[in-house]
Amino acid sequence: MIILPHIGKIIKFNSKELKITKEQMKRISKEVKQVYPPKFQALIREAFPIEKKVQRKVLKGATYSEVKEELDKIAKLKREAINIKIEALNTFSSILTKQQWKKIIKLSK
């Protein structure tokens, strides 16, 4: 899974510099925080036991072909999770002004 910036943390620690309005914070809470994290976490929680199962099998000598089905399932779940993160980032960018978004991009590097 690719690593994307955690916009919520950037906003939390830089809200004054970013000049986030109360209305934007309400929208972020309603449109991002209440929507995406539960979906994302559910997929990650579903993938975790499968990952542990694969680890145990591999340590007992399983080959990649013997764990292919589990690996495919993990890949599918993580793909869905990254899609959710991308949707969340796009929602953040639609809530914020262009100037705020540019500052967030700069802060996330």
Sequence and secondary structure as in RCSB ss.txt:
>XXXX:A:sequence
MIILPHIGKIIKFNSKELKITKEQMKRISKEVKQVYPPKFQALIREAFPIEKKVQRKVLKGATYSEVKEELDKIA
KLKREAINIKIEALNTFSSILTKQQWKKIIKLSK
>XXXX:A:secstr
      HHHHHHHHHHHHT  HHHHHHHIIIIITTHHHHHHHHHHHHHHHHHHHHHHHHTT  GGGSHHHHHHHH
HHHHHHHHHHHHHHHHHHHHS HHHHHHHHHHT 
